């Protein structure tokens, strides 16, 4: 295996890791956003339940 092949393979592996990292960061960000929305909904339900009728 020549140095050129090793460099090419390394480039593809590095690119794959970068894509994986971006995907993970995106998934975590979306998950935290959803968690925030769920907390807001829970607060709204609690406020509605506490309101005297």
Residue, then its C-alpha position, 0 to 999 in steps of 0.5 A: x500500500x503506497x503513501x498515497x493510498x494511506x492518505x486517501x483512506x485517512x481523508x475518508x475516515x476523517x471525513x466520516x468522523x467529522x460527519x458523525x460528530x456533526x450528526x451527534x451534535x445536531x441530535x443532542x441540540x434537537x433533543x435539548x430543544x424538545x426537552x425544553x418544549x416538554x418542560x414548557x408544556x408541563x408548566x402550562x398543564x400545571x398552571x391550568x390545573x391550579x387555576x380555580x374554576 
